[in-house]
Amino acid sequence: MRTSANDRQRTRGGSRSSIGIAGIVTLLVFVWLIIGAVAGGQRHYYDSAPTNCASTGTIAETIVAGPLNYLGMNPKIADCHVDVPQPSP
């Protein structure tokens, strides 16, 4: 005898959880980046606008490092060069 509860379970593949592995990985990456953003705020990186690519890179690297900031990692971008196209005469 088939019931609608059995049909619903079959269409979901027998899984009771609607969050799959991809959802868990996405959540972990999101939490990782939030922790990195909090670390950047604690270091006062957002108090003023970045003035060059080194300060922008330091902010981005701090966010990507996430919880590693609290394990002693202090990423700093010392120098970077960006080629700016010059207008032709």
C-alpha positions in Angstrom: 0.0 0.0 0.0 1.5 3.4 -1.0 1.0 6.5 1.0 1.8 10.1 0.2 4.5 10.0 3.0 6.3 7.2 1.2 6.1 9.0 -2.1 7.6 12.2 -0.5 10.4 10.2 1.0 11.2 8.5 -2.3 11.3 11.8 -4.3 13.8 13.3 -1.8 16.1 10.3 -2.3 15.4 9.0 1.2 17.3 11.9 2.7 15.9 13.4 5.8 18.1 16.5 5.7 17.5 19.2 3.1 21.1 20.6 3.6 23.6 18.6 1.5 27.4 18.6 1.5 27.5 21.7 -0.8 25.3 23.6 1.7 27.5 22.7 4.6 30.7 23.7 2.7 29.0 27.0 1.6 28.1 27.7 5.2 31.6 27.0 6.5 33.2 29.3 3.8 30.7 32.0 4.7 31.5 31.7 8.4 35.3 31.6 7.6 35.0 34.9 5.7 32.9 36.6 8.4 35.5 35.7 11.0 38.2 37.3 8.7 36.1 40.4 8.3 35.7 40.7 12.1 39.5 40.4 12.4 40.0 43.2 9.9 37.6 45.4 11.9 39.5 44.7 15.1 42.6 45.8 13.4 40.9 49.1 12.4 41.4 48.4 8.6 38.0 49.8 7.8 38.4 53.2 9.6 39.6 54.9 6.4 39.5 54.2 2.7 42.4 52.2 1.3 44.9 54.6 -0.2 46.9 52.1 -2.4 46.8 48.6 -3.6 49.0 47.4 -0.6 46.4 48.5 1.9 43.6 47.0 -0.2 45.6 43.7 -0.5 46.2 43.6 3.3 42.4 43.9 3.9 41.6 41.2 1.4 44.3 38.9 2.7 43.1 39.4 6.3 39.5 38.5 5.3 40.7 35.4 3.3 42.9 34.2 6.2 39.8 34.0 8.4 40.3 32.3 11.8 44.0 32.0 11.1 44.3 35.6 12.2 43.6 34.5 15.7 46.3 31.8 15.6 49.0 34.4 15.0 48.8 35.0 11.3 49.1 38.7 10.5 49.0 39.0 6.7 50.5 42.3 5.3 51.0 43.2 1.7 54.1 45.5 1.8 54.4 46.6 -1.8 52.5 46.0 -5.0 52.7 47.5 -8.4 49.8 47.9 -10.8 50.4 48.9 -14.4 48.1 51.8 -15.2 47.6 52.3 -18.9 48.7 55.7 -20.1 46.6 57.6 -22.6 48.0 57.8 -26.1 49.0 61.3 -27.4 
